[in-house]
Amino acid sequence: MQIEMLAPVLISRTGRHLQRYDKGCRLVVGCIPYRVHGPDIKDIEVLLITSQKSPRLMFPKGGWELDENIELAASRETLEEAGVKGLLGEKLGEWTFKSKSQEKFHMGSMFPLLVTEVLDVWPEKHHRQRTWMTVLQAKEACTQSWMKEALEAFVYQQTHPPTPDRGHLPTLCRTEDLKLCISAKY
């Protein structure tokens, strides 16, 4: 799904008053932006960004707001933070994690985003740097364990496309089988 209505966004949304919560957990959404250079998983590069407050690398993500569906929120956050647009894939899963800065629990949902456009100007350009790297490099560089698990789910989804008899990866991605499968790909 290409989200064209995001084109005019030049200012990031701020504040938490319009954000979604579920049983006290803040709901956040994001993407693993990627580009493909060949047929193998080693030919895929993913885009990581720095945190606003530190040089820590992560995938773009942020609050899911009340006036958005989950896909629009994920695409918006990726445009605001990483300055890319693209085709959104099937949801990779959901992860519960504790915020490092606020000591609160969040529920994060992640999507793959096949990048079709890299912008020169985007809302958080002056607050973040973006870096393309291989999946293996990203696994080492990403500092958040839940995002590493999302990256493993991404690799699984890329190497095991759905078939008529087998759907996509289950919504919750925390299985040892998945980790063993992904480790074998490196």
MARDO-541809 format. One record per residue: residue number from 1; x, y, z of N, C-alpha, C in turn; residue in three letters. Coordinates in Angstrom, 3 decimals. Each point is the difference from the previous one (the first is absolute). Example, Ala and Ser with C-alpha at 12.3 -4.5 7.8 and 13.67 -1.06 7.14 Angstrom:
BEGIN
{pt 1; {13.190; -5.690; 7.800}; {-0.890; 1.190; 0.000}; {0.900; 1.200; 0.000}; 'ALA'};
{pt 2; {-0.350; 1.050; -0.720}; {0.820; 1.190; 0.060}; {-0.770; 1.090; 0.730}; 'SER'};
END
This chain:
BEGIN
{pt 1; {0.839; -1.157; 0.000}; {-0.839; 1.157; 0.000}; {0.894; 1.233; 0.000}; 'MET'};
{pt 2; {-0.099; 0.844; -1.008}; {0.753; 1.244; -0.089}; {-0.834; 1.097; 0.664}; 'GLN'};
{pt 3; {0.599; 0.746; 0.885}; {-0.712; 1.058; 0.707}; {0.411; 1.335; -0.615}; 'ILE'};
{pt 4; {-0.798; 0.547; -0.894}; {0.320; 1.250; -0.675}; {-0.376; 1.227; 0.816}; 'GLU'};
{pt 5; {-0.994; -0.112; 0.892}; {-0.454; 1.184; 0.726}; {1.041; 0.523; 0.970}; 'MET'};
{pt 6; {1.111; -0.687; 0.166}; {1.031; 0.456; 0.923}; {0.944; 1.005; -0.635}; 'LEU'};
{pt 7; {-0.081; 0.212; -1.299}; {0.938; 0.857; -0.707}; {0.150; 1.395; 0.593}; 'ALA'};
{pt 8; {-1.090; 0.684; 0.403}; {0.178; 1.371; 0.461}; {0.518; 0.139; 1.430}; 'PRO'};
{pt 9; {0.251; -1.089; 0.709}; {0.429; 0.069; 1.393}; {1.415; 0.565; 0.084}; 'VAL'};
{pt 10; {0.163; 1.164; 0.633}; {1.318; 0.578; 0.205}; {0.289; 0.257; 1.466}; 'LEU'};
{pt 11; {-0.987; -0.202; 0.864}; {0.164; 0.197; 1.436}; {-0.459; -1.270; 0.707}; 'ILE'};
{pt 12; {0.806; -0.471; 0.927}; {-0.373; -1.194; 0.768}; {-1.134; 0.321; 0.956}; 'SER'};
{pt 13; {-0.869; -0.969; 0.186}; {-1.022; 0.138; 1.044}; {0.700; -0.126; 1.345}; 'ARG'};
{pt 14; {-0.475; 0.736; 0.980}; {0.613; -0.069; 1.326}; {-1.077; -0.132; 1.065}; 'THR'};
{pt 15; {0.426; -0.382; 1.188}; {-0.922; -0.127; 1.131}; {-0.609; -1.381; 0.075}; 'GLY'};
{pt 16; {-0.533; -0.331; 1.171}; {-0.568; -1.322; 0.219}; {-1.522; 0.043; 0.184}; 'ARG'};
{pt 17; {-0.604; 1.178; -0.040}; {-1.429; 0.127; 0.301}; {-0.902; -0.683; -1.031}; 'HIS'};
{pt 18; {0.473; -0.249; -1.221}; {-0.811; -0.684; -1.013}; {0.452; -1.440; -0.239}; 'LEU'};
{pt 19; {0.912; -0.505; 0.825}; {0.541; -1.326; -0.237}; {-0.848; -1.092; 0.650}; 'GLN'};
{pt 20; {0.108; -1.170; -0.574}; {-0.779; -1.152; 0.460}; {0.727; -0.725; 1.137}; 'ARG'};
{pt 21; {-0.824; -0.496; 0.932}; {0.491; -0.806; 1.115}; {-0.916; -1.205; 0.139}; 'TYR'};
{pt 22; {0.549; -1.091; 0.507}; {-0.785; -1.196; 0.274}; {0.422; -0.516; 1.374}; 'ASP'};
{pt 23; {-0.894; 0.066; 0.955}; {0.269; -0.448; 1.373}; {1.278; 0.625; 0.548}; 'LYS'};
{pt 24; {0.178; 1.293; -0.241}; {1.155; 0.716; 0.515}; {1.243; -0.072; -0.875}; 'GLY'};
{pt 25; {0.011; -0.867; -1.006}; {1.139; -0.103; -0.915}; {-0.175; 0.976; -1.148}; 'CYS'};
{pt 26; {1.016; 0.768; -0.283}; {-0.022; 0.882; -1.167}; {0.182; -0.863; -1.246}; 'ARG'};
{pt 27; {-0.823; 0.231; -1.017}; {0.091; -0.754; -1.245}; {0.886; 0.763; -0.974}; 'LEU'};
{pt 28; {1.077; -0.658; -0.429}; {0.914; 0.600; -0.969}; {0.069; -0.884; -1.236}; 'VAL'};
{pt 29; {0.297; 0.628; -1.123}; {0.095; -0.716; -1.276}; {1.225; 0.498; -0.750}; 'VAL'};
{pt 30; {0.519; -0.851; -0.854}; {1.153; 0.394; -0.790}; {0.217; -0.927; -1.167}; 'GLY'};
{pt 31; {1.091; 0.249; -0.692}; {0.326; -0.774; -1.194}; {1.463; -0.410; -0.009}; 'CYS'};
{pt 32; {0.255; -1.053; -0.733}; {1.357; -0.354; -0.398}; {0.083; 0.373; -1.478}; 'ILE'};
{pt 33; {0.530; 1.205; -0.289}; {0.143; 0.400; -1.402}; {1.110; -0.833; -0.646}; 'PRO'};
{pt 34; {-0.236; -0.451; -1.245}; {1.009; -0.823; -0.654}; {0.026; 0.241; -1.503}; 'TYR'};
{pt 35; {1.138; -0.400; -0.593}; {0.153; 0.003; -1.450}; {0.699; -1.302; -0.383}; 'ARG'};
{pt 36; {-0.264; -0.440; -1.219}; {0.478; -1.308; -0.455}; {0.941; 0.196; -1.180}; 'VAL'};
{pt 37; {1.178; -0.640; 0.080}; {0.987; 0.081; -1.078}; {0.179; -1.327; -0.731}; 'HIS'};
{pt 38; {-0.643; -1.050; 0.470}; {0.151; -1.309; -0.625}; {-0.908; -1.024; 0.653}; 'GLY'};
{pt 39; {0.132; -1.276; -0.377}; {-0.952; -1.026; 0.446}; {0.235; -0.575; 1.406}; 'PRO'};
{pt 40; {1.121; 0.271; 0.605}; {0.349; -0.618; 1.278}; {-0.226; 0.975; 1.146}; 'ASP'};
{pt 41; {-0.177; -0.525; 1.210}; {-0.178; 0.848; 1.182}; {1.216; 0.913; 0.198}; 'ILE'};
{pt 42; {1.166; -0.452; -0.450}; {1.206; 0.834; 0.110}; {-0.044; 1.199; -0.941}; 'LYS'};
{pt 43; {-0.933; -0.017; -0.947}; {-0.157; 1.094; -0.961}; {-1.021; 1.040; 0.463}; 'ASP'};
{pt 44; {-0.506; -0.150; 1.204}; {-0.979; 0.951; 0.545}; {0.710; 0.929; 0.971}; 'ILE'};
{pt 45; {-0.272; 1.295; -0.141}; {0.478; 0.986; 0.956}; {-1.196; 0.566; 0.747}; 'GLU'};
{pt 46; {0.191; 0.266; 1.281}; {-1.036; 0.619; 0.817}; {0.507; 1.358; 0.467}; 'VAL'};
{pt 47; {-0.953; 0.883; 0.301}; {0.344; 1.357; 0.396}; {-0.211; 0.174; 1.496}; 'LEU'};
{pt 48; {1.065; 0.379; 0.695}; {-0.092; 0.330; 1.411}; {0.212; 1.494; 0.174}; 'LEU'};
{pt 49; {-0.532; 0.521; 1.086}; {0.152; 1.427; 0.311}; {0.549; 0.136; 1.412}; 'ILE'};
{pt 50; {0.552; 1.163; 0.276}; {0.458; 0.268; 1.363}; {-1.178; 0.467; 0.839}; 'THR'};
{pt 51; {0.117; -0.218; 1.285}; {-0.963; 0.545; 0.957}; {0.118; 1.518; -0.022}; 'SER'};
{pt 52; {-1.054; 0.700; 0.399}; {0.086; 1.463; 0.088}; {0.988; 0.439; 1.073}; 'GLN'};
{pt 53; {0.150; -0.820; 1.031}; {0.794; 0.407; 1.156}; {1.388; -0.620; 0.057}; 'LYS'};
{pt 54; {0.305; -0.953; -0.894}; {1.297; -0.675; 0.069}; {0.331; -0.601; -1.365}; 'SER'};
{pt 55; {1.209; -0.499; -0.147}; {0.363; -0.637; -1.269}; {-0.478; -1.458; -0.124}; 'PRO'};
{pt 56; {-0.824; -0.475; 0.967}; {-0.521; -1.369; -0.074}; {-0.752; -0.200; -1.307}; 'ARG'};
{pt 57; {0.187; -1.154; -0.625}; {-0.687; -0.306; -1.262}; {-1.249; -0.831; 0.253}; 'LEU'};
{pt 58; {-1.039; 0.322; -0.759}; {-1.277; -0.687; 0.136}; {-0.774; 0.147; -1.299}; 'MET'};
{pt 59; {-1.120; -0.699; -0.069}; {-0.915; 0.179; -1.114}; {-0.981; 1.117; 0.352}; 'PHE'};
{pt 60; {-0.513; 0.710; -1.011}; {-0.955; 1.062; 0.306}; {-1.275; -0.544; 0.622}; 'PRO'};
{pt 61; {-0.455; 0.670; 1.053}; {-1.241; -0.385; 0.685}; {-0.468; 1.155; 0.863}; 'LYS'};
{pt 62; {-1.289; -0.013; 0.303}; {-0.543; 1.041; 0.857}; {-1.446; -0.281; 0.328}; 'GLY'};
{pt 63; {-0.643; 0.948; 0.638}; {-1.350; -0.189; 0.494}; {-1.059; -0.143; -1.081}; 'GLY'};
{pt 64; {-0.920; -0.928; 0.239}; {-1.154; -0.223; -0.875}; {-1.102; 0.922; 0.510}; 'TRP'};
{pt 65; {-0.442; 0.926; -0.827}; {-0.959; 1.009; 0.430}; {-1.436; -0.398; -0.307}; 'GLU'};
{pt 66; {-0.921; 0.625; 0.729}; {-1.416; -0.355; -0.046}; {-0.636; 0.183; -1.379}; 'LEU'};
{pt 67; {0.485; 0.935; -0.794}; {-0.617; 0.274; -1.299}; {0.625; -0.785; -1.155}; 'ASP'};
{pt 68; {0.782; -1.036; 0.307}; {0.688; -0.775; -1.032}; {-0.306; -1.483; 0.137}; 'GLU'};
{pt 69; {0.055; -0.711; -1.143}; {0.050; -1.457; 0.109}; {1.470; -0.378; 0.189}; 'ASN'};
{pt 70; {0.250; -1.227; 0.325}; {1.358; -0.417; 0.363}; {0.983; 0.141; -1.162}; 'ILE'};
{pt 71; {-0.467; -0.279; -1.224}; {0.889; 0.097; -1.169}; {0.405; 1.447; -0.265}; 'GLU'};
{pt 72; {-0.957; 0.916; 0.095}; {0.305; 1.407; -0.219}; {0.968; 0.509; 1.073}; 'LEU'};
{pt 73; {-0.214; -0.400; 1.240}; {0.888; 0.424; 1.087}; {1.429; -0.487; -0.229}; 'ALA'};
{pt 74; {0.158; -1.265; -0.404}; {1.340; -0.550; -0.246}; {0.685; 0.743; -1.143}; 'ALA'};
{pt 75; {-0.739; 0.260; -1.070}; {0.566; 0.721; -1.143}; {0.349; 1.442; 0.365}; 'SER'};
{pt 76; {-0.870; 0.658; 0.764}; {0.250; 1.379; 0.423}; {1.252; 0.101; 0.854}; 'ARG'};
{pt 77; {0.107; -0.893; 0.986}; {1.174; 0.031; 0.879}; {1.286; -0.210; -0.798}; 'GLU'};
{pt 78; {-0.047; -0.890; -0.984}; {1.181; -0.286; -0.809}; {0.364; 1.201; -0.867}; 'THR'};
{pt 79; {-0.996; 0.658; -0.546}; {0.250; 1.215; -0.781}; {0.576; 1.095; 0.897}; 'LEU'};
{pt 80; {-0.609; 0.233; 1.166}; {0.467; 1.057; 0.900}; {1.427; -0.235; 0.474}; 'GLU'};
{pt 81; {0.299; -1.223; 0.413}; {1.287; -0.281; 0.638}; {1.110; -0.364; -0.978}; 'GLU'};
{pt 82; {-0.333; -0.732; -1.080}; {1.029; -0.502; -0.907}; {-0.025; 0.653; -1.375}; 'ALA'};
{pt 83; {-1.073; 0.702; -0.339}; {-0.052; 0.677; -1.281}; {-0.096; -0.921; -1.193}; 'GLY'};
{pt 84; {-0.750; -1.098; 0.155}; {-0.211; -0.918; -1.119}; {-1.480; -0.321; -0.134}; 'VAL'};
{pt 85; {-0.394; -0.322; -1.234}; {-1.352; -0.457; -0.306}; {0.128; -1.335; -0.722}; 'LYS'};
{pt 86; {-1.084; -0.779; 0.003}; {0.073; -1.271; -0.694}; {-1.252; -0.822; 0.112}; 'GLY'};
{pt 87; {0.152; -1.271; -0.302}; {-1.098; -0.965; 0.022}; {0.034; -0.762; 1.316}; 'LEU'};
{pt 88; {-1.083; 0.084; 0.743}; {-0.100; -0.645; 1.308}; {-0.392; -1.457; -0.176}; 'LEU'};
{pt 89; {0.717; -0.887; 0.677}; {-0.311; -1.433; -0.055}; {-0.860; -0.431; 1.178}; 'GLY'};
{pt 90; {-0.194; -1.316; 0.114}; {-0.782; -0.582; 1.092}; {0.695; 0.225; 1.336}; 'GLU'};
{pt 91; {-0.778; 0.257; 1.034}; {0.546; 0.244; 1.345}; {0.911; -1.155; 0.421}; 'LYS'};
{pt 92; {1.154; 0.358; 0.551}; {0.982; -0.985; 0.442}; {-0.344; -0.598; 1.350}; 'LEU'};
{pt 93; {-0.689; 0.749; 0.829}; {-0.350; -0.498; 1.318}; {-0.162; 1.125; 0.997}; 'GLY'};
{pt 94; {-0.185; -0.415; 1.262}; {-0.160; 0.931; 1.121}; {0.951; -0.406; 1.109}; 'GLU'};
{pt 95; {0.571; 0.994; 0.637}; {0.947; -0.232; 1.085}; {-0.302; 0.936; 1.153}; 'TRP'};
{pt 96; {0.065; -0.520; 1.225}; {-0.126; 0.835; 1.186}; {1.408; 0.288; 0.493}; 'THR'};
{pt 97; {0.271; 1.278; 0.289}; {1.330; 0.373; 0.462}; {-0.114; 1.157; 0.977}; 'PHE'};
{pt 98; {1.045; 0.186; 0.770}; {0.038; 1.073; 0.985}; {0.816; 1.150; -0.573}; 'LYS'};
{pt 99; {-0.556; 1.192; 0.064}; {0.685; 1.192; -0.480}; {1.237; 0.256; 0.849}; 'SER'};
{pt 100; {1.121; 0.293; -0.658}; {1.226; 0.286; 0.743}; {-0.064; 1.366; 0.667}; 'LYS'};
{pt 101; {-0.683; 0.941; -0.627}; {-0.007; 1.363; 0.535}; {-1.087; 0.231; 1.045}; 'SER'};
{pt 102; {-1.132; -0.705; -0.121}; {-1.110; 0.286; 0.899}; {-0.357; -1.148; 0.941}; 'GLN'};
{pt 103; {0.660; -1.145; -0.146}; {-0.280; -1.159; 0.850}; {-1.467; -0.426; -0.067}; 'GLU'};
{pt 104; {-0.641; 0.182; -1.157}; {-1.380; -0.425; -0.196}; {-0.043; -1.070; -1.077}; 'LYS'};
{pt 105; {-1.065; -0.808; 0.035}; {-0.143; -1.043; -1.003}; {-0.683; 0.537; -1.252}; 'PHE'};
{pt 106; {0.459; -0.517; -1.132}; {-0.550; 0.350; -1.306}; {-0.314; -1.300; -0.744}; 'HIS'};
{pt 107; {-0.959; 0.066; -0.905}; {-0.269; -1.104; -0.916}; {0.362; 0.509; -1.388}; 'MET'};
{pt 108; {1.001; -0.622; -0.612}; {0.465; 0.440; -1.313}; {-0.394; -0.960; -1.103}; 'GLY'};
{pt 109; {-0.498; 0.538; -1.101}; {-0.306; -0.766; -1.209}; {0.925; 0.490; -1.103}; 'SER'};
{pt 110; {0.553; -0.933; -0.761}; {0.931; 0.365; -1.064}; {-0.452; -0.582; -1.332}; 'MET'};
{pt 111; {0.323; 0.742; -1.074}; {-0.316; -0.369; -1.372}; {1.259; 0.106; -0.853}; 'PHE'};
{pt 112; {0.105; -0.807; -1.048}; {1.051; 0.246; -0.987}; {-0.459; 1.110; -0.946}; 'PRO'};
{pt 113; {0.927; 0.820; -0.469}; {-0.327; 1.053; -0.955}; {1.028; -0.041; -1.123}; 'LEU'};
{pt 114; {-0.422; -0.453; -1.181}; {0.870; -0.004; -1.167}; {0.115; 1.444; -0.479}; 'LEU'};
{pt 115; {1.190; 0.570; 0.124}; {0.203; 1.419; -0.278}; {-0.079; 0.268; -1.502}; 'VAL'};
{pt 116; {-0.842; 0.962; -0.360}; {-0.131; 0.430; -1.393}; {0.498; 1.428; -0.203}; 'THR'};
{pt 117; {0.154; 0.739; 1.099}; {0.459; 1.382; -0.100}; {0.763; 0.388; 1.265}; 'GLU'};
{pt 118; {1.188; 0.568; -0.210}; {0.816; 0.522; 1.094}; {-0.013; 1.520; -0.130}; 'VAL'};
{pt 119; {-0.520; 0.663; 1.018}; {-0.144; 1.455; -0.042}; {1.287; 0.709; 0.426}; 'LEU'};
{pt 120; {0.261; 1.147; -0.611}; {1.140; 0.831; 0.414}; {-0.348; 0.854; 1.207}; 'ASP'};
{pt 121; {-1.275; 0.332; 0.127}; {-0.480; 0.824; 1.113}; {-1.155; -0.750; 0.654}; 'VAL'};
{pt 122; {0.052; -0.132; 1.333}; {-1.066; -0.655; 0.745}; {-0.063; 0.623; 1.393}; 'TRP'};
{pt 123; {-1.089; -0.206; 0.716}; {-0.228; 0.718; 1.262}; {1.121; -0.092; 1.037}; 'PRO'};
{pt 124; {0.614; -1.163; 0.177}; {0.998; -0.144; 1.061}; {1.430; -0.081; -0.538}; 'GLU'};
{pt 125; {0.221; 0.541; -1.191}; {1.318; -0.046; -0.638}; {1.096; 0.564; 0.900}; 'LYS'};
{pt 126; {-0.298; 1.065; 0.705}; {1.029; 0.655; 0.809}; {0.161; -0.619; 1.385}; 'HIS'};
{pt 127; {-0.788; -1.039; 0.299}; {0.071; -0.663; 1.302}; {0.508; -1.433; -0.085}; 'HIS'};
{pt 128; {0.070; -0.542; -1.215}; {0.357; -1.415; -0.156}; {0.915; -0.185; -1.209}; 'ARG'};
{pt 129; {0.817; -1.050; 0.073}; {0.737; -0.446; -1.164}; {-0.576; -1.354; -0.421}; 'GLN'};
{pt 130; {0.063; -0.294; -1.276}; {-0.477; -1.288; -0.496}; {1.166; -0.736; -0.644}; 'ARG'};
{pt 131; {-0.020; -1.323; 0.155}; {1.088; -0.841; -0.488}; {-0.561; -1.271; -0.609}; 'THR'};
{pt 132; {0.371; -0.282; -1.250}; {-0.352; -1.268; -0.631}; {1.053; -1.027; 0.381}; 'TRP'};
{pt 133; {-0.438; -1.218; 0.308}; {0.937; -1.074; 0.313}; {-0.634; -1.346; -0.310}; 'MET'};
{pt 134; {0.837; -1.024; -0.041}; {-0.517; -1.342; -0.237}; {-0.801; -0.458; 1.211}; 'THR'};
{pt 135; {-0.769; -1.046; -0.182}; {-0.788; -0.555; 1.103}; {0.925; -0.438; 1.131}; 'VAL'};
{pt 136; {1.101; -0.641; -0.338}; {0.938; -0.461; 1.026}; {0.611; 1.179; 0.759}; 'LEU'};
{pt 137; {0.385; 1.048; -0.702}; {0.537; 1.194; 0.656}; {-1.056; 0.637; 0.911}; 'GLN'};
{pt 138; {-1.237; 0.033; -0.491}; {-1.090; 0.599; 0.783}; {-0.262; -0.800; 1.266}; 'ALA'};
{pt 139; {0.108; -1.311; -0.095}; {-0.207; -0.850; 1.184}; {1.023; 0.340; 1.083}; 'LYS'};
{pt 140; {1.205; 0.320; -0.407}; {1.047; 0.373; 0.951}; {-0.168; 1.437; 0.493}; 'GLU'};
{pt 141; {-0.415; 0.905; -0.883}; {-0.034; 1.426; 0.323}; {-1.229; 0.427; 0.791}; 'ALA'};
{pt 142; {-1.124; -0.651; -0.222}; {-1.241; 0.396; 0.670}; {0.119; -0.269; 1.495}; 'CYS'};
{pt 143; {-0.337; 0.982; 0.809}; {0.220; -0.119; 1.438}; {-1.201; -0.561; 0.768}; 'THR'};
{pt 144; {-1.165; -0.028; -0.619}; {-1.198; -0.442; 0.714}; {-0.322; -1.455; -0.344}; 'GLN'};
{pt 145; {-0.099; -0.836; 1.023}; {-0.202; -1.441; -0.230}; {-1.310; -0.283; -0.720}; 'SER'};
{pt 146; {-1.071; 0.757; 0.289}; {-1.266; -0.264; -0.671}; {0.096; 0.333; -1.490}; 'TRP'};
{pt 147; {0.818; 0.986; -0.351}; {0.179; 0.320; -1.419}; {0.853; -1.055; -0.694}; 'MET'};
{pt 148; {0.936; -0.609; 0.737}; {0.763; -1.114; -0.576}; {-0.942; -1.171; -0.292}; 'LYS'};
{pt 149; {-0.956; -0.230; 0.888}; {-0.985; -1.057; -0.247}; {-0.876; 0.344; -1.206}; 'GLU'};
{pt 150; {-0.346; 1.272; -0.152}; {-0.762; 0.424; -1.177}; {0.823; -0.224; -1.274}; 'ALA'};
{pt 151; {1.298; 0.246; 0.070}; {0.876; -0.233; -1.145}; {0.040; -1.495; -0.345}; 'LEU'};
{pt 152; {0.020; -0.851; 1.026}; {-0.052; -1.447; -0.243}; {-1.310; -0.388; -0.682}; 'GLU'};
{pt 153; {-1.100; 0.603; 0.431}; {-1.297; -0.268; -0.632}; {0.004; 0.491; -1.448}; 'ALA'};
{pt 154; {0.654; 1.136; -0.248}; {0.137; 0.525; -1.358}; {0.750; -0.994; -0.886}; 'PHE'};
{pt 155; {1.121; -0.509; 0.493}; {0.787; -0.966; -0.772}; {-0.832; -1.243; -0.285}; 'VAL'};
{pt 156; {-0.720; -0.472; 1.009}; {-0.856; -1.175; -0.194}; {-1.028; 0.281; -1.094}; 'TYR'};
{pt 157; {-0.644; 1.170; 0.071}; {-1.025; 0.346; -0.990}; {0.600; 0.094; -1.400}; 'GLN'};
{pt 158; {1.213; 0.526; -0.112}; {0.641; 0.141; -1.307}; {0.447; -1.342; -0.581}; 'GLN'};
{pt 159; {0.370; -0.921; 0.866}; {0.510; -1.295; -0.472}; {-1.067; -1.089; -0.043}; 'THR'};
{pt 160; {-1.170; 0.275; 0.529}; {-1.119; -0.949; 0.002}; {-1.275; 0.698; -0.462}; 'HIS'};
{pt 161; {-0.082; 0.336; -1.292}; {-1.210; 0.695; -0.461}; {-1.237; -0.863; 0.200}; 'PRO'};
{pt 162; {-1.155; 0.638; 0.181}; {-1.228; -0.767; 0.231}; {-0.377; -0.832; -1.227}; 'PRO'};
{pt 163; {-0.599; -1.118; 0.274}; {-0.525; -0.867; -1.051}; {-1.470; -0.242; 0.319}; 'THR'};
{pt 164; {-0.764; -0.567; -0.966}; {-1.414; -0.255; 0.285}; {-0.238; -0.872; 1.234}; 'PRO'};
{pt 165; {0.921; -0.917; 0.296}; {-0.192; -0.887; 1.152}; {0.664; 0.521; 1.273}; 'ASP'};
{pt 166; {0.769; 1.098; -0.119}; {0.688; 0.545; 1.172}; {-0.102; 1.519; -0.023}; 'ARG'};
{pt 167; {-0.599; 0.563; 1.015}; {-0.156; 1.449; 0.077}; {1.281; 0.659; 0.451}; 'GLY'};
{pt 168; {-0.131; 1.217; 0.474}; {1.149; 0.753; 0.491}; {0.390; -0.439; 1.398}; 'HIS'};
{pt 169; {1.110; 0.522; 0.459}; {0.500; -0.232; 1.345}; {-1.065; 0.396; 1.019}; 'LEU'};
{pt 170; {-0.185; -0.774; 1.047}; {-0.986; 0.373; 1.023}; {0.294; 1.388; 0.564}; 'PRO'};
{pt 171; {-1.023; 0.616; 0.557}; {0.109; 1.362; 0.499}; {1.041; 0.140; 1.106}; 'THR'};
{pt 172; {0.058; -0.917; 0.937}; {0.955; 0.109; 1.092}; {1.269; -0.752; -0.369}; 'LEU'};
{pt 173; {1.133; 0.674; -0.011}; {1.250; -0.562; -0.518}; {1.018; -0.178; 1.112}; 'CYS'};
{pt 174; {-0.156; -0.997; 0.805}; {0.963; -0.253; 1.077}; {0.233; -1.492; 0.148}; 'ARG'};
{pt 175; {0.316; -0.698; -1.067}; {0.182; -1.440; 0.105}; {1.459; -0.377; -0.222}; 'THR'};
{pt 176; {0.442; -1.020; 0.675}; {1.361; -0.497; -0.190}; {0.173; -0.562; -1.407}; 'GLU'};
{pt 177; {-1.068; -0.613; -0.542}; {0.082; -0.527; -1.362}; {0.334; 1.099; -0.997}; 'ASP'};
{pt 178; {-0.624; 1.151; 0.157}; {0.257; 1.118; -0.891}; {1.451; 0.440; 0.127}; 'LEU'};
{pt 179; {0.498; 0.134; 1.216}; {1.381; 0.424; 0.198}; {0.983; -0.997; -0.609}; 'LYS'};
{pt 180; {-0.255; -1.288; 0.159}; {0.871; -1.010; -0.588}; {-0.031; 0.078; -1.505}; 'LEU'};
{pt 181; {-1.156; 0.187; -0.580}; {-0.146; 0.110; -1.446}; {0.769; 1.198; -0.533}; 'CYS'};
{pt 182; {-0.114; 1.134; 0.661}; {0.655; 1.216; -0.457}; {1.511; -0.139; 0.152}; 'ILE'};
{pt 183; {0.471; -0.542; 1.103}; {1.428; -0.152; 0.222}; {0.643; -0.845; -1.089}; 'SER'};
{pt 184; {-0.718; -0.984; -0.505}; {0.513; -0.865; -1.050}; {0.184; 0.759; -1.309}; 'ALA'};
{pt 185; {-0.704; 1.095; -0.184}; {0.102; 0.777; -1.241}; {1.270; 0.840; -0.052}; 'LYS'};
{pt 186; {0.646; 0.266; 1.134}; {1.179; 0.854; 0.024}; {1.217; -0.840; -0.241}; 'TYR'};
END
